[in-house]
């Protein structure tokens, strides 16, 4: 399997982490999005959306979108709860991550860290929605070690990717002690640094 990804992208790192945790062999092909490498004709032939990550499976089939990829890789593993309700809760968090977390926390991080925008110049709505997402996580972790069940699931993988980097976008994780503790637990469980 080949993973085409940019190491600065939390969405790409999700795929790497799941493959590593599950012992799935892969070749990592670095795609520098800042240099436009995901917009070349060769890359667009694999993924017309021009986004990373992209996985080329051993049989040549191509799969994109981080959460779709990690669901495929983790099929039948402990990262996907067996209980139907817990599995649906995992999906709930994963869908929420792409709609209500990543568009704010990751975008603020990208603008500050890679575009050099001062935090004070971030769009107010972006900051408000990012903090609302972090508060939703804080509340969701009240009394729970992980987002769903007693062990890490793909929901934790999906959400830890950009949450752990939120300070790079100007977000203060000190306001969210449950989130801070959860990030450390997930990093330890997945053996990520």
N, CA, C and O atoms as a DFTB+ gen file, in Angstrom:
772 C
 N C O
     1  1       0.848      -1.175       0.000
     2  2       0.000       0.000       0.000
     3  2       0.893       1.238       0.000
     4  3       1.951       1.267       0.630
     5  1       0.437       2.256      -0.724
     6  2       1.149       3.534      -0.733
     7  2       0.230       4.601      -0.150
     8  3      -0.937       4.704      -0.528
     9  1       0.767       5.391       0.773
    10  2       0.027       6.518       1.343
    11  2       0.681       7.781       0.811
    12  3       1.861       8.035       1.054
    13  1      -0.101       8.574       0.081
    14  2       0.347       9.878      -0.385
    15  2      -0.171      10.891       0.626
    16  3      -1.381      11.068       0.770
    17  1       0.744      11.555       1.326
    18  2       0.310      12.480       2.356
    19  2       1.340      13.544       2.637
    20  3       2.508      13.418       2.269
    21  1       0.894      14.584       3.290
    22  2       1.759      15.670       3.718
    23  2       1.888      15.563       5.235
    24  3       0.882      15.566       5.945
    25  1       3.109      15.471       5.729
    26  2       3.352      15.267       7.159
    27  2       2.854      16.408       8.035
    28  3       2.760      16.242       9.251
    29  1       2.531      17.569       7.451
    30  2       2.001      18.668       8.261
    31  2       0.490      18.550       8.441
    32  3      -0.102      19.308       9.210
    33  1      -0.130      17.620       7.748
    34  2      -1.589      17.483       7.759
    35  2      -2.054      16.460       8.786
    36  3      -1.654      15.296       8.753
    37  1      -2.910      16.919       9.702
    38  2      -3.507      15.987      10.654
    39  2      -4.320      14.911       9.959
    40  3      -4.344      13.767      10.412
    41  1      -4.988      15.259       8.863
    42  2      -5.771      14.272       8.131
    43  2      -4.884      13.164       7.577
    44  3      -5.281      11.999       7.562
    45  1      -3.699      13.517       7.126
    46  2      -2.764      12.506       6.625
    47  2      -2.189      11.674       7.759
    48  3      -2.029      10.461       7.629
    49  1      -1.881      12.330       8.869
    50  2      -1.304      11.600       9.999
    51  2      -2.275      10.582      10.571
    52  3      -1.846       9.544      11.073
    53  1      -3.578      10.853      10.509
    54  2      -4.576       9.867      10.951
    55  2      -4.351       8.533      10.253
    56  3      -4.363       7.475      10.882
    57  1      -4.148       8.604       8.947
    58  2      -3.981       7.392       8.146
    59  2      -2.696       6.671       8.548
    60  3      -2.685       5.453       8.726
    61  1      -1.633       7.425       8.684
    62  2      -0.348       6.845       9.103
    63  2      -0.478       6.167      10.460
    64  3      -0.032       5.033      10.638
    65  1      -1.094       6.863      11.423
    66  2      -1.233       6.303      12.767
    67  2      -2.030       5.008      12.770
    68  3      -1.642       4.046      13.434
    69  1      -3.136       4.970      12.038
    70  2      -3.951       3.750      12.017
    71  2      -3.165       2.608      11.383
    72  3      -3.179       1.487      11.891
    73  1      -2.482       2.885      10.281
    74  2      -1.657       1.844       9.657
    75  2      -0.583       1.359      10.627
    76  3      -0.340       0.157      10.732
    77  1       0.055       2.277      11.331
    78  2       1.098       1.891      12.290
    79  2       0.535       1.062      13.433
    80  3       1.095       0.023      13.781
    81  1      -0.578       1.516      14.025
    82  2      -1.187       0.797      15.154
    83  2      -1.585      -0.617      14.745
    84  3      -1.434      -1.562      15.519
    85  1      -2.094      -0.753      13.526
    86  2      -2.577      -2.060      13.073
    87  2      -1.506      -2.899      12.390
    88  3      -1.757      -4.044      12.015
    89  1      -0.315      -2.334      12.229
    90  2       0.771      -3.084      11.602
    91  2       0.573      -3.299      10.112
    92  3       1.050      -4.286       9.553
    93  1      -0.129      -2.379       9.470
    94  2      -0.350      -2.473       8.021
    95  2       0.879      -1.901       7.317
    96  3       1.209      -0.732       7.517
    97  1       1.559      -2.700       6.500
    98  2       2.745      -2.175       5.815
    99  2       2.361      -1.159       4.729
   100  3       1.356      -1.310       4.034
   101  1       3.193      -0.128       4.611
   102  2       2.922       0.907       3.609
   103  2       4.213       1.623       3.248
   104  3       5.210       1.582       3.969
   105  1       4.146       2.273       2.110
   106  2       5.190       3.214       1.715
   107  2       4.587       4.596       1.808
   108  3       3.513       4.846       1.262
   109  1       5.269       5.500       2.496
   110  2       4.790       6.883       2.634
   111  2       5.406       7.703       1.515
   112  3       6.628       7.734       1.364
   113  1       4.572       8.364       0.733
   114  2       5.041       9.258      -0.325
   115  2       4.651      10.669       0.087
   116  3       3.470      11.015       0.123
   117  1       5.660      11.479       0.397
   118  2       5.414      12.846       0.863
   119  2       4.920      13.711      -0.297
   120  3       5.519      13.728      -1.372
   121  1       3.830      14.421      -0.065
   122  2       3.234      15.331      -1.039
   123  2       3.175      16.699      -0.369
   124  3       2.395      16.898       0.562
   125  1       3.980      17.627      -0.825
   126  2       4.059      18.956      -0.215
   127  2       2.930      19.834      -0.758
   128  3       3.001      20.341      -1.878
   129  1       1.896      20.000       0.054
   130  2       0.756      20.794      -0.411
   131  2       1.111      22.273      -0.536
   132  3       0.521      22.993      -1.340
   133  1       2.073      22.720       0.259
   134  2       2.474      24.126       0.179
   135  2       3.165      24.446      -1.139
   136  3       3.200      25.600      -1.567
   137  1       3.715      23.418      -1.780
   138  2       4.355      23.594      -3.091
   139  2       3.422      23.210      -4.240
   140  3       3.836      23.191      -5.399
   141  1       2.165      22.905      -3.917
   142  2       1.191      22.572      -4.956
   143  2       1.322      21.169      -5.521
   144  3       0.793      20.888      -6.596
   145  1       2.015      20.281      -4.818
   146  2       2.237      18.935      -5.341
   147  2       0.974      18.087      -5.425
   148  3       0.973      17.054      -6.093
   149  1      -0.100      18.505      -4.760
   150  2      -1.371      17.766      -4.878
   151  2      -2.209      18.289      -6.041
   152  3      -3.346      17.860      -6.238
   153  1      -1.650      19.206      -6.798
   154  2      -2.366      19.795      -7.939
   155  2      -1.700      19.457      -9.278
   156  3      -2.055      20.024     -10.311
   157  1      -0.746      18.542      -9.257
   158  2      -0.082      18.149     -10.499
   159  2      -0.985      17.208     -11.287
   160  3      -1.842      16.552     -10.696
   161  1      -0.818      17.125     -12.600
   162  2      -1.639      16.196     -13.396
   163  2      -1.532      14.752     -12.887
   164  3      -2.528      14.029     -12.865
   165  1      -0.341      14.336     -12.484
   166  2      -0.158      12.959     -11.993
   167  2      -0.979      12.718     -10.723
   168  3      -1.642      11.689     -10.589
   169  1      -0.927      13.676      -9.798
   170  2      -1.696      13.518      -8.564
   171  2      -3.190      13.597      -8.832
   172  3      -3.963      12.800      -8.300
   173  1      -3.596      14.552      -9.654
   174  2      -5.027      14.710      -9.959
   175  2      -5.602      13.494     -10.678
   176  3      -6.808      13.254     -10.614
   177  1      -4.761      12.731     -11.357
   178  2      -5.229      11.491     -11.978
   179  2      -5.625      10.470     -10.910
   180  3      -6.511       9.644     -11.129
   181  1      -4.953      10.536      -9.737
   182  2      -5.307       9.651      -8.620
   183  2      -6.508      10.184      -7.863
   184  3      -7.421       9.432      -7.521
   185  1      -6.507      11.496      -7.599
   186  2      -7.576      12.114      -6.834
   187  2      -7.929      13.461      -7.464
   188  3      -7.265      14.464      -7.205
   189  1      -8.970      13.481      -8.286
   190  2      -9.369      14.719      -8.963
   191  2      -9.686      15.881      -8.014
   192  3      -9.702      17.036      -8.439
   193  1      -9.939      15.586      -6.734
   194  2     -10.189      16.652      -5.762
   195  2      -8.897      17.376      -5.380
   196  3      -8.942      18.465      -4.808
   197  1      -7.750      16.777      -5.692
   198  2      -6.471      17.411      -5.397
   199  2      -6.173      17.533      -3.917
   200  3      -5.527      18.489      -3.486
   201  1      -6.639      16.571      -3.136
   202  2      -6.448      16.613      -1.685
   203  2      -5.664      15.397      -1.223
   204  3      -5.730      14.324      -1.822
   205  1      -4.927      15.590      -0.153
   206  2      -4.288      14.485       0.545
   207  2      -5.085      14.239       1.822
   208  3      -5.705      15.159       2.356
   209  1      -5.070      13.008       2.310
   210  2      -4.327      11.847       1.866
   211  2      -5.039      11.086       0.746
   212  3      -6.243      11.209       0.521
   213  1      -4.220      10.296       0.065
   214  2      -4.695       9.323      -0.916
   215  2      -3.957       8.030      -0.631
   216  3      -2.754       8.033      -0.371
   217  1      -4.678       6.933      -0.681
   218  2      -4.069       5.622      -0.506
   219  2      -4.266       4.841      -1.789
   220  3      -5.361       4.801      -2.350
   221  1      -3.185       4.220      -2.245
   222  2      -3.277       3.267      -3.351
   223  2      -3.080       1.891      -2.719
   224  3      -1.996       1.554      -2.243
   225  1      -4.146       1.118      -2.729
   226  2      -4.118      -0.213      -2.117
   227  2      -3.248      -1.154      -2.938
   228  3      -2.922      -0.867      -4.090
   229  1      -2.883      -2.261      -2.346
   230  2      -2.001      -3.222      -3.025
   231  2      -2.555      -3.695      -4.360
   232  3      -1.790      -4.033      -5.263
   233  1      -3.879      -3.721      -4.494
   234  2      -4.477      -4.172      -5.754
   235  2      -4.667      -3.036      -6.760
   236  3      -5.240      -3.234      -7.831
   237  1      -4.172      -1.829      -6.399
   238  2      -4.230      -0.701      -7.325
   239  2      -5.422       0.216      -7.144
   240  3      -5.460       1.303      -7.721
   241  1      -6.403      -0.207      -6.346
   242  2      -7.548       0.673      -6.120
   243  2      -7.118       1.877      -5.287
   244  3      -6.228       1.783      -4.442
   245  1      -7.776       3.021      -5.547
   246  2      -7.429       4.280      -4.894
   247  2      -8.556       4.691      -3.957
   248  3      -9.736       4.553      -4.276
   249  1      -8.163       5.198      -2.796
   250  2      -9.134       5.671      -1.818
   251  2      -8.639       6.995      -1.253
   252  3      -7.461       7.140      -0.927
   253  1      -9.557       7.971      -1.140
   254  2      -9.207       9.261      -0.552
   255  2     -10.181       9.580       0.579
   256  3     -11.102       8.813       0.857
   257  1      -9.966      10.706       1.214
   258  2     -10.698      11.181       2.392
   259  2     -10.253      10.387       3.624
   260  3     -10.473       9.180       3.727
   261  1      -9.633      11.097       4.534
   262  2      -8.980      10.466       5.687
   263  2      -9.890       9.532       6.473
   264  3      -9.489       8.416       6.804
   265  1     -11.100       9.968       6.776
   266  2     -11.960       9.113       7.596
   267  2     -12.423       7.870       6.840
   268  3     -12.594       6.812       7.445
   269  1     -12.626       7.980       5.539
   270  2     -12.962       6.796       4.739
   271  2     -11.788       5.820       4.733
   272  3     -11.976       4.609       4.848
   273  1     -10.588       6.354       4.600
   274  2      -9.394       5.502       4.567
   275  2      -9.212       4.777       5.893
   276  3      -8.984       3.567       5.912
   277  1      -9.312       5.512       7.010
   278  2      -9.075       4.841       8.290
   279  2     -10.178       3.829       8.607
   280  3      -9.921       2.819       9.263
   281  1     -11.391       4.090       8.149
   282  2     -12.451       3.094       8.323
   283  2     -12.135       1.826       7.539
   284  3     -12.349       0.715       8.024
   285  1     -11.630       1.999       6.337
   286  2     -11.259       0.838       5.520
   287  2     -10.121       0.051       6.183
   288  3     -10.186      -1.172       6.305
   289  1      -9.089       0.769       6.604
   290  2      -7.928       0.094       7.195
   291  2      -8.273      -0.627       8.492
   292  3      -7.734      -1.698       8.771
   293  1      -9.171      -0.044       9.287
   294  2      -9.468      -0.587      10.612
   295  2     -10.604      -1.608      10.626
   296  3     -10.974      -2.109      11.688
   297  1     -11.150      -1.914       9.469
   298  2     -12.256      -2.882       9.397
   299  2     -11.903      -4.151      10.180
   300  3     -10.875      -4.780       9.929
   301  1     -12.774      -4.518      11.134
   302  2     -12.580      -5.734      11.921
   303  2     -11.607      -5.585      13.081
   304  3     -11.357      -6.559      13.791
   305  1     -11.054      -4.407      13.293
   306  2     -10.092      -4.217      14.383
   307  2     -10.777      -3.647      15.624
   308  3     -11.950      -3.275      15.585
   309  1     -10.029      -3.586      16.717
   310  2     -10.551      -3.034      17.970
   311  2     -10.779      -1.526      17.887
   312  3     -11.407      -0.960      18.782
   313  1     -10.292      -0.862      16.843
   314  2     -10.515       0.579      16.692
   315  2     -11.942       0.909      16.264
   316  3     -12.345       2.072      16.283
   317  1     -12.701      -0.109      15.878
   318  2     -14.113       0.070      15.521
   319  2     -14.934      -0.766      16.510
   320  3     -14.824      -1.991      16.524
   321  1     -15.751      -0.114      17.332
   322  2     -16.520      -0.867      18.330
   323  2     -17.417      -1.927      17.689
   324  3     -17.989      -1.717      16.619
   325  1     -17.523      -3.063      18.364
   326  2     -18.398      -4.139      17.885
   327  2     -19.861      -3.817      18.135
   328  3     -20.723      -4.163      17.328
   329  1     -20.144      -3.152      19.256
   330  2     -21.509      -2.792      19.609
   331  2     -22.039      -1.768      18.603
   332  3     -21.382      -0.765      18.323
   333  1     -23.218      -2.028      18.068
   334  2     -23.786      -1.182      17.015
   335  2     -23.989       0.258      17.485
   336  3     -23.721       1.195      16.733
   337  1     -24.458       0.445      18.717
   338  2     -24.669       1.795      19.218
   339  2     -23.340       2.533      19.375
   340  3     -23.214       3.684      18.957
   341  1     -22.355       1.874      19.972
   342  2     -21.042       2.508      20.134
   343  2     -20.408       2.803      18.776
   344  3     -19.746       3.827      18.606
   345  1     -20.608       1.915      17.818
   346  2     -20.092       2.157      16.469
   347  2     -20.766       3.389      15.852
   348  3     -20.107       4.208      15.211
   349  1     -22.069       3.510      16.049
   350  2     -22.786       4.687      15.546
   351  2     -22.303       5.955      16.239
   352  3     -22.203       7.001      15.598
   353  1     -22.004       5.888      17.524
   354  2     -21.450       7.051      18.243
   355  2     -20.075       7.416      17.693
   356  3     -19.738       8.595      17.589
   357  1     -19.283       6.407      17.344
   358  2     -17.985       6.673      16.719
   359  2     -18.180       7.438      15.417
   360  3     -17.496       8.430      15.167
   361  1     -19.118       6.973      14.585
   362  2     -19.416       7.676      13.331
   363  2     -19.900       9.101      13.602
   364  3     -19.518      10.039      12.903
   365  1     -20.736       9.249      14.614
   366  2     -21.251      10.570      14.976
   367  2     -20.102      11.541      15.232
   368  3     -20.101      12.658      14.715
   369  1     -19.126      11.115      16.032
   370  2     -17.969      11.967      16.316
   371  2     -17.135      12.214      15.058
   372  3     -16.644      13.323      14.842
   373  1     -16.978      11.190      14.238
   374  2     -16.160      11.339      13.021
   375  2     -16.810      12.297      12.021
   376  3     -16.120      13.106      11.401
   377  1     -18.122      12.210      11.863
   378  2     -18.815      13.122      10.955
   379  2     -18.738      14.551      11.503
   380  3     -18.512      15.503      10.756
   381  1     -18.928      14.684      12.817
   382  2     -18.851      15.992      13.463
   383  2     -17.451      16.589      13.290
   384  3     -17.302      17.790      13.066
   385  1     -16.445      15.748      13.396
   386  2     -15.055      16.224      13.256
   387  2     -14.841      16.923      11.923
   388  3     -14.226      17.988      11.880
   389  1     -15.331      16.353      10.848
   390  2     -15.106      16.929       9.524
   391  2     -15.977      18.144       9.254
   392  3     -15.633      18.971       8.409
   393  1     -17.091      18.269       9.951
   394  2     -18.016      19.371       9.693
   395  2     -17.896      20.512      10.698
   396  3     -18.063      21.676      10.334
   397  1     -17.611      20.191      11.955
   398  2     -17.686      21.202      13.003
   399  2     -16.397      21.410      13.786
   400  3     -16.351      22.276      14.660
   401  1     -15.370      20.660      13.505
   402  2     -14.094      20.787      14.225
   403  2     -12.972      21.155      13.261
   404  3     -12.383      22.230      13.376
   405  1     -12.680      20.290      12.330
   406  2     -11.571      20.483      11.391
   407  2     -11.663      21.797      10.608
   408  3     -10.639      22.455      10.429
   409  1     -12.851      22.208      10.131
   410  2     -12.922      23.454       9.357
   411  2     -12.546      24.702      10.160
   412  3     -12.289      25.753       9.573
   413  1     -12.510      24.604      11.460
   414  2     -12.184      25.757      12.294
   415  2     -10.806      25.596      12.945
   416  3      -9.943      26.459      12.783
   417  1     -10.598      24.516      13.669
   418  2      -9.333      24.317      14.374
   419  2      -8.186      24.151      13.378
   420  3      -7.145      24.791      13.525
   421  1      -8.366      23.306      12.376
   422  2      -7.290      23.071      11.402
   423  2      -7.050      24.288      10.515
   424  3      -5.907      24.606      10.188
   425  1      -8.113      24.960      10.133
   426  2      -7.957      26.132       9.263
   427  2      -7.238      27.259      10.005
   428  3      -6.364      27.914       9.436
   429  1      -7.598      27.488      11.268
   430  2      -6.888      28.506      12.061
   431  2      -5.412      28.142      12.173
   432  3      -4.544      29.000      12.015
   433  1      -5.130      26.884      12.443
   434  2      -3.731      26.435      12.532
   435  2      -2.998      26.688      11.224
   436  3      -1.878      27.200      11.235
   437  1      -3.604      26.341      10.106
   438  2      -2.952      26.522       8.812
   439  2      -2.658      28.000       8.561
   440  3      -1.570      28.360       8.112
   441  1      -3.643      28.849       8.857
   442  2      -3.454      30.273       8.597
   443  2      -2.353      30.874       9.469
   444  3      -1.576      31.708       9.004
   445  1      -2.285      30.453      10.727
   446  2      -1.271      31.001      11.633
   447  2       0.097      30.380      11.356
   448  3       1.083      31.094      11.174
   449  1       0.151      29.067      11.325
   450  2       1.440      28.376      11.234
   451  2       2.059      28.435       9.841
   452  3       3.273      28.602       9.716
   453  1       1.253      28.303       8.803
   454  2       1.814      28.166       7.460
   455  2       1.614      29.389       6.571
   456  3       2.337      29.574       5.592
   457  1       0.638      30.219       6.910
   458  2       0.443      31.430       6.129
   459  2       0.987      32.664       6.853
   460  3       1.047      33.753       6.282
   461  1       1.387      32.481       8.130
   462  2       1.984      33.561       8.888
   463  2       1.019      34.627       9.371
   464  3       1.431      35.738       9.705
   465  1      -0.254      34.298       9.409
   466  2      -1.259      35.277       9.853
   467  2      -1.217      35.378      11.378
   468  3      -1.213      34.350      12.055
   469  1      -1.186      36.580      11.928
   470  2      -1.263      36.720      13.389
   471  2      -2.616      36.221      13.909
   472  3      -3.645      36.380      13.252
   473  1      -2.593      35.622      15.085
   474  2      -3.827      35.127      15.682
   475  2      -4.849      36.260      15.784
   476  3      -6.045      36.035      15.598
   477  1      -4.391      37.454      16.073
   478  2      -5.294      38.598      16.224
   479  2      -6.021      38.956      14.930
   480  3      -7.019      39.676      14.955
   481  1      -5.524      38.454      13.799
   482  2      -6.160      38.752      12.518
   483  2      -7.025      37.614      11.981
   484  3      -7.567      37.708      10.880
   485  1      -7.151      36.548      12.755
   486  2      -8.040      35.462      12.344
   487  2      -9.482      35.950      12.363
   488  3      -9.854      36.782      13.191
   489  1     -10.277      35.434      11.459
   490  2     -11.702      35.775      11.417
   491  2     -12.343      35.388      12.755
   492  3     -12.146      34.276      13.244
   493  1     -13.099      36.300      13.334
   494  2     -13.729      36.083      14.637
   495  2     -14.552      34.804      14.648
   496  3     -14.503      34.044      15.615
   497  1     -15.302      34.561      13.592
   498  2     -16.167      33.367      13.518
   499  2     -15.327      32.086      13.568
   500  3     -15.733      31.101      14.184
   501  1     -14.167      32.100      12.926
   502  2     -13.277      30.942      12.918
   503  2     -12.826      30.616      14.343
   504  3     -12.844      29.456      14.754
   505  1     -12.428      31.627      15.083
   506  2     -11.971      31.443      16.462
   507  2     -13.125      31.004      17.360
   508  3     -12.970      30.097      18.178
   509  1     -14.269      31.642      17.208
   510  2     -15.428      31.273      18.029
   511  2     -15.844      29.835      17.782
   512  3     -16.098      29.089      18.728
   513  1     -15.916      29.438      16.514
   514  2     -16.325      28.061      16.186
   515  2     -15.266      27.047      16.634
   516  3     -15.601      25.946      17.072
   517  1     -13.990      27.425      16.521
   518  2     -12.928      26.537      17.000
   519  2     -13.031      26.313      18.494
   520  3     -12.923      25.181      18.965
   521  1     -13.240      27.388      19.245
   522  2     -13.398      27.238      20.700
   523  2     -14.676      26.487      21.046
   524  3     -14.701      25.733      22.019
   525  1     -15.728      26.677      20.276
   526  2     -16.962      25.919      20.508
   527  2     -16.730      24.423      20.278
   528  3     -17.263      23.588      21.010
   529  1     -15.942      24.094      19.269
   530  2     -15.628      22.687      18.998
   531  2     -14.811      22.095      20.149
   532  3     -15.069      20.974      20.587
   533  1     -13.838      22.847      20.627
   534  2     -13.024      22.352      21.742
   535  2     -13.869      22.209      23.007
   536  3     -13.654      21.289      23.796
   537  1     -14.824      23.111      23.202
   538  2     -15.719      22.992      24.356
   539  2     -16.626      21.773      24.216
   540  3     -16.918      21.100      25.204
   541  1     -17.072      21.488      22.996
   542  2     -17.898      20.290      22.757
   543  2     -17.111      19.032      23.106
   544  3     -17.647      18.100      23.705
   545  1     -15.839      19.015      22.726
   546  2     -14.987      17.882      23.100
   547  2     -14.831      17.805      24.615
   548  3     -14.954      16.734      25.208
   549  1     -14.560      18.952      25.234
   550  2     -14.409      19.008      26.692
   551  2     -15.630      18.401      27.372
   552  3     -15.499      17.583      28.283
   553  1     -16.801      18.802      26.932
   554  2     -18.045      18.294      27.518
   555  2     -18.247      16.812      27.217
   556  3     -18.717      16.061      28.072
   557  1     -17.895      16.394      26.012
   558  2     -18.056      14.997      25.617
   559  2     -17.131      14.054      26.359
   560  3     -17.394      12.855      26.442
   561  1     -16.053      14.591      26.897
   562  2     -15.085      13.770      27.622
   563  2     -15.304      13.785      29.131
   564  3     -14.575      13.127      29.872
   565  1     -16.288      14.519      29.577
   566  2     -16.580      14.595      31.006
   567  2     -16.881      13.196      31.536
   568  3     -17.880      12.588      31.152
   569  1     -16.043      12.696      32.395
   570  2     -16.243      11.374      32.986
   571  2     -15.893      10.212      32.075
   572  3     -16.187       9.064      32.405
   573  1     -15.262      10.488      30.921
   574  2     -14.909       9.420      29.985
   575  2     -13.440       9.529      29.596
   576  3     -12.928      10.622      29.354
   577  1     -12.777       8.394      29.540
   578  2     -11.377       8.384      29.118
   579  2     -11.260       8.590      27.609
   580  3     -10.308       9.209      27.133
   581  1     -12.230       8.069      26.861
   582  2     -12.223       8.157      25.407
   583  2     -13.599       8.604      24.935
   584  3     -14.547       8.629      25.720
   585  1     -13.714       8.948      23.685
   586  2     -14.974       9.482      23.167
   587  2     -16.089       8.450      23.129
   588  3     -17.260       8.779      23.322
   589  1     -15.716       7.189      22.877
   590  2     -16.714       6.121      22.787
   591  2     -16.146       4.885      23.483
   592  3     -15.123       4.350      23.055
   593  1     -16.784       4.439      24.523
   594  2     -16.354       3.214      25.177
   595  2     -15.105       3.397      26.034
   596  3     -14.689       4.515      26.339
   597  1     -14.525       2.266      26.410
   598  2     -13.413       2.256      27.358
   599  2     -12.042       2.197      26.696
   600  3     -11.022       2.169      27.385
   601  1     -12.009       2.179      25.375
   602  2     -10.732       2.095      24.658
   603  2     -10.771       3.070      23.482
   604  3     -11.846       3.490      23.056
   605  1      -9.601       3.427      22.962
   606  2      -9.598       4.343      21.815
   607  2     -10.292       3.726      20.602
   608  3     -10.178       2.531      20.331
   609  1     -11.012       4.584      19.886
   610  2     -11.646       4.168      18.641
   611  2     -11.202       5.131      17.549
   612  3     -10.420       6.049      17.795
   613  1     -11.706       4.912      16.349
   614  2     -11.380       5.822      15.260
   615  2     -11.865       7.245      15.538
   616  3     -11.330       8.199      14.974
   617  1     -12.869       7.398      16.398
   618  2     -13.316       8.742      16.774
   619  2     -12.180       9.492      17.457
   620  3     -11.964      10.675      17.193
   621  1     -11.462       8.811      18.329
   622  2     -10.331       9.441      19.016
   623  2      -9.207       9.762      18.034
   624  3      -8.603      10.832      18.108
   625  1      -8.930       8.849      17.128
   626  2      -7.892       9.095      16.116
   627  2      -8.261      10.323      15.293
   628  3      -7.440      11.220      15.097
   629  1      -9.501      10.357      14.813
   630  2      -9.943      11.447      13.943
   631  2      -9.847      12.797      14.644
   632  3      -9.423      13.785      14.045
   633  1     -10.235      12.835      15.894
   634  2     -10.293      14.122      16.590
   635  2      -8.982      14.546      17.231
   636  3      -8.749      15.742      17.408
   637  1      -8.133      13.613      17.577
   638  2      -6.873      14.016      18.214
   639  2      -5.923      14.655      17.210
   640  3      -5.056      15.441      17.591
   641  1      -6.077      14.329      15.939
   642  2      -5.123      14.779      14.924
   643  2      -4.931      16.293      14.932
   644  3      -3.797      16.770      14.989
   645  1      -6.005      17.040      14.877
   646  2      -5.873      18.501      14.889
   647  2      -6.039      19.101      16.280
   648  3      -5.544      20.198      16.539
   649  1      -6.729      18.400      17.180
   650  2      -6.892      18.941      18.533
   651  2      -5.537      19.113      19.203
   652  3      -5.295      20.136      19.844
   653  1      -4.657      18.144      19.068
   654  2      -3.345      18.226      19.719
   655  2      -2.511      19.378      19.174
   656  3      -1.575      19.835      19.831
   657  1      -2.846      19.849      17.974
   658  2      -2.114      20.948      17.344
   659  2      -2.860      22.280      17.439
   660  3      -2.415      23.281      16.877
   661  1      -3.979      22.295      18.140
   662  2      -4.801      23.508      18.234
   663  2      -4.021      24.732      18.731
   664  3      -4.280      25.836      18.251
   665  1      -3.082      24.587      19.670
   666  2      -2.333      25.771      20.093
   667  2      -1.585      26.465      18.946
   668  3      -1.327      27.667      19.013
   669  1      -1.238      25.717      17.903
   670  2      -0.572      26.321      16.746
   671  2      -1.513      27.257      15.990
   672  3      -1.063      28.046      15.159
   673  1      -2.797      27.176      16.266
   674  2      -3.782      28.068      15.661
   675  2      -4.268      29.129      16.630
   676  3      -5.223      29.853      16.347
   677  1      -3.609      29.215      17.769
   678  2      -3.963      30.232      18.747
   679  2      -4.969      29.799      19.795
   680  3      -5.410      30.621      20.598
   681  1      -5.343      28.529      19.807
   682  2      -6.305      28.042      20.790
   683  2      -5.574      27.614      22.062
   684  3      -4.518      26.984      21.997
   685  1      -6.134      27.953      23.200
   686  2      -5.532      27.655      24.492
   687  2      -6.144      26.382      25.059
   688  3      -7.254      26.404      25.589
   689  1      -5.423      25.274      24.947
   690  2      -5.951      24.015      25.476
   691  2      -5.994      24.001      26.994
   692  3      -6.626      23.126      27.586
   693  1      -5.328      24.963      27.638
   694  2      -5.413      25.084      29.087
   695  2      -6.832      25.342      29.569
   696  3      -7.149      25.087      30.731
   697  1      -7.685      25.844      28.691
   698  2      -9.098      26.076      29.018
   699  2      -9.901      24.779      29.024
   700  3     -11.057      24.765      29.447
   701  1      -9.295      23.695      28.560
   702  2     -10.013      22.441      28.344
   703  2      -9.231      21.273      28.981
   704  3      -8.592      20.501      28.267
   705  1      -9.279      21.139      30.326
   706  2      -8.475      20.112      30.998
   707  2      -8.835      18.680      30.597
   708  3      -7.953      17.824      30.520
   709  1     -10.117      18.408      30.343
   710  2     -10.489      17.060      29.900
   711  2      -9.851      16.749      28.550
   712  3      -9.383      15.635      28.314
   713  1      -9.839      17.743      27.673
   714  2      -9.246      17.570      26.349
   715  2      -7.743      17.347      26.475
   716  3      -7.193      16.463      25.817
   717  1      -7.076      18.132      27.308
   718  2      -5.631      17.964      27.488
   719  2      -5.295      16.550      27.972
   720  3      -4.382      15.914      27.445
   721  1      -6.023      16.065      28.964
   722  2      -5.771      14.723      29.495
   723  2      -6.054      13.660      28.439
   724  3      -5.316      12.683      28.313
   725  1      -7.124      13.859      27.686
   726  2      -7.493      12.910      26.625
   727  2      -6.427      12.860      25.541
   728  3      -6.069      11.776      25.081
   729  1      -5.913      14.017      25.124
   730  2      -4.856      14.047      24.106
   731  2      -3.680      13.191      24.565
   732  3      -3.153      12.396      23.787
   733  1      -3.266      13.343      25.815
   734  2      -2.133      12.556      26.336
   735  2      -2.454      11.062      26.331
   736  3      -1.603      10.246      25.977
   737  1      -3.689      10.698      26.726
   738  2      -4.074       9.286      26.723
   739  2      -4.049       8.700      25.317
   740  3      -3.542       7.598      25.104
   741  1      -4.601       9.444      24.359
   742  2      -4.669       8.941      22.995
   743  2      -3.266       8.853      22.394
   744  3      -2.941       7.873      21.724
   745  1      -2.445       9.853      22.626
   746  2      -1.064       9.816      22.116
   747  2      -0.324       8.606      22.688
   748  3       0.404       7.923      21.968
   749  1      -0.512       8.342      23.990
   750  2       0.145       7.183      24.598
   751  2      -0.403       5.877      24.035
   752  3       0.363       4.961      23.737
   753  1      -1.715       5.787      23.886
   754  2      -2.325       4.544      23.399
   755  2      -1.914       4.258      21.947
   756  3      -1.698       3.105      21.575
   757  1      -1.811       5.300      21.144
   758  2      -1.458       5.113      19.728
   759  2       0.055       5.188      19.484
   760  3       0.532       4.944      18.376
   761  1       0.797       5.534      20.551
   762  2       2.253       5.679      20.458
   763  2       2.649       6.731      19.416
   764  3       3.494       6.500      18.551
   765  1       1.997       7.905      19.537
   766  2       2.313       9.013      18.644
   767  2       2.938      10.141      19.465
   768  3       2.652      10.304      20.651
   769  1       3.790      10.903      18.808
   770  2       4.446      12.022      19.496
   771  2       4.128      13.321      18.816
   772  3       4.590      14.375      19.252
